[in-house]
């Protein structure tokens, strides 16, 4: 089901959390809302769910206005950052909750509920934990229970708030691949909020980069990474060097660390820089230079072999040539 | 709890017995520790154990027969009945009020929230005698509503309604005070989750909120009940001490004492002391449950 957001504004006191946002979310897509904390992404997600009411603007599902629809009637699945599992219920009962609270006439039989819960437990690969309580589970398992619980009511939209935020790095990696596969299987329109650009770029079909309550850029992961629309997006989506501009009129230029060549001899348009430090752990060597004469730090990433070939000594001057430059016209 | 959180016992108790335990830099000298413990225990003995024993000793001094006669005396039985009735009315009232107040303070934001929080504490900060006087000034013959009440032949002061009113007033913070921090700590995420899953307000309350607060609620009810049965000051002002009619157990004990019927007075008092002991035991059970529940909650990262 598609979601349409029109001119959404949300204020908390004098703080504007969401500032006139328009967004169209396609049926069946997996969309990431990416931004630093305080960028308004969670507020936006909660307004889609109906947990927060916008001060201005409208939310519609499949073209039908839902701005005033109560959260319980929106048929959305919401996965909370800290899962919000019901501590006094077993995993089975947690997942069955949404089915049990239906009005009697729409309620499934006890048998049908059990079948449904069991199939969901299989889907999230936790069928052996049905009788446990949430506090007996690991973080990753709780996350999957929260997902199964949200999916049990067959939501038209699945909303996830920082779904991997509270997990350690390895589980996080595993779970996000799993979420991607699950989405390809279930195909429900999904929106997730994250502050981790790697997560957004790896999992989502489209990424919405937010800052200060506004949308900076919308696009496919490769798109926003390779063609950032604003300096903010460029800096937020990975490491970046700001290079000195040739004159006061021209805008600043930016280059990613892996888009810089290092040579021992000067070339046209190359920048002289003193080699400060380098570390070669893994396939990529990370080098730190200090530009001459400003001493501004420039980070460079080279293949390990190239770094060995150069055999730079600390304090030595080398020449840097950006292979890809990004220039933003001043706003 | 997590096995990775050792108690301080692991630090002070050396695993090798040979070298004597080195004193920690933060430890007080031994005599200071003993002195503090002695002060605490001495205080408890003097002000708690001795009076408690004395109550039972005095009550039973003239034999079990006199004791039983004292507590089965018609006036004493009436006092017991009135005390139970008062508790039976005021505890459920304060249960509903406490849950409603705690719910609104912990889960909603509204104007005057701080004022409400402060007002809930009012009965704790007002002397019970003043609390009783408020009701006399409101409903007494010379009070605001006095003439109207007399015209309609409604008796509040020097009657059971006054005693119930005064007790409700004095005991209303207990449940709310117990629940507010608990509900604030729990936040609203689980309720939000239930709502998004399609539960209505009633279902959310019975299936999510109530199970989460039940031990705190029980604890508040126990304290509320103990105070409702034991309240003296406020009830004394509004009761008028009419034997067999407006005397609660604490008032009955006082009357008997003033009439030099010491054994009977202490027999009645021993009932209240027993109530205190039962309350203490219940409190321990509930506390144990609250703790195990909280530690299981704490495991959520």
Interface residues (C-beta under 8 A of the other chain):
Chain A: X49 X50 X51 X71 X72 X73 X74 X76 X77 X78 X80 X82 X83 X84 X85 X86 X87 X88 X97 X98 X101 X102 X133 X134 X135 X139 X142 X149 X150 X152 X153 X166
Chain B: X189 X190 X192 X193 X194 X195 X196 X197 X198 X199 X200 X203 X207 X208 X211 X212 X296 X297 X299 X300 X301
